Amino acid sequence: MGYLHYCQQQIYRFDDRTLAHLRTVISNKLLQQESFVFTWNDTGLQRTIWLHPSMSIVFEFESAVTPDLNREWLQALGSLANSPTGLRLVDEPALQ
């Protein structure tokens, strides 16, 4: 399990595989100086955070090994991040 540290005050837990995919999509948006919202379900609660290039975000992984990334999942997450409703965490599509 890994952690997304948001604005040095909030810490959210994700499995390392999910966090690696989120890091790729979120980093890409922030490198383009784009702000957006990120929404996910967390133990029955829906959470939404505002992501902006000036905010402090740290990705902390339990494992030192980066998992292979699923291109289809990255594309799905990236499309959502570029939508008016922002990035939403959806299930990983099966590898083909």
C-alpha positions in Angstrom: 0.0 0.0 0.0 1.2 3.5 -0.8 0.1 7.0 0.1 -0.8 10.2 -1.6 0.3 13.1 0.6 -1.8 16.1 -0.3 -0.9 19.7 0.8 1.2 18.3 3.7 -2.0 17.8 5.8 -3.9 15.0 4.2 -2.8 11.4 3.5 -4.8 9.0 1.4 -4.0 5.3 1.0 -4.0 3.5 -2.3 -2.4 0.2 -3.4 0.9 0.7 -5.1 -0.4 -0.4 -8.5 -3.2 2.1 -8.5 -0.9 4.8 -7.1 1.6 4.3 -9.9 -1.2 4.9 -12.5 -2.5 7.9 -10.6 1.0 9.4 -10.4 1.4 9.1 -14.2 -1.9 10.8 -14.9 -1.7 13.5 -12.2 1.9 14.3 -13.0 1.1 14.7 -16.7 -1.7 17.2 -15.9 0.3 19.2 -13.5 3.3 19.4 -15.8 1.0 21.0 -18.3 0.1 23.5 -15.6 -3.5 22.3 -15.5 -5.8 22.2 -12.5 -8.5 19.6 -12.0 -10.4 17.6 -9.4 -9.8 14.0 -8.4 -12.7 11.9 -7.0 -12.6 8.4 -5.6 -14.5 6.2 -3.2 -12.8 5.5 0.1 -14.4 3.0 2.5 -17.9 4.1 1.6 -17.1 7.8 1.4 -16.7 9.8 -1.8 -13.7 12.0 -1.7 -12.8 14.9 -4.0 -9.7 17.0 -3.9 -8.6 19.9 -6.0 -5.2 19.5 -7.7 -3.3 22.5 -8.8 0.4 22.8 -10.0 1.3 25.0 -7.0 0.1 22.4 -4.4 2.4 20.0 -2.6 1.7 16.4 -3.6 3.9 13.4 -2.6 3.5 9.9 -3.9 4.9 7.4 -1.3 5.2 3.7 -2.3 5.6 0.7 -0.1 7.6 -1.1 -2.8 10.7 0.1 -4.5 9.7 -1.6 -7.7 7.4 0.3 -10.0 4.7 -2.0 -11.4 4.2 -2.3 -15.1 1.6 0.2 -16.3 -1.6 -0.7 -18.1 -1.8 1.5 -21.1 -5.6 1.1 -21.4 -6.1 2.2 -17.8 -3.8 5.2 -18.3 -5.8 6.2 -21.3 -9.1 5.8 -19.4 -7.8 7.8 -16.4 -6.3 10.4 -18.7 -9.6 10.9 -20.6 -11.4 11.3 -17.3 -8.8 13.8 -16.0 -9.4 15.9 -19.2 -13.2 15.8 -18.8 -15.3 18.5 -17.2 -16.0 16.3 -14.1 -12.2 15.6 -13.6 -10.3 12.5 -12.8 -12.3 9.7 -11.2 -10.7 6.4 -10.0 -12.2 3.6 -12.1 -11.4 -0.1 -12.1 -8.5 -1.3 -14.1 -9.5 -2.9 -17.4 -8.3 -6.5 -17.9 -5.0 -6.8 -19.8 -5.5 -8.3 -23.2 
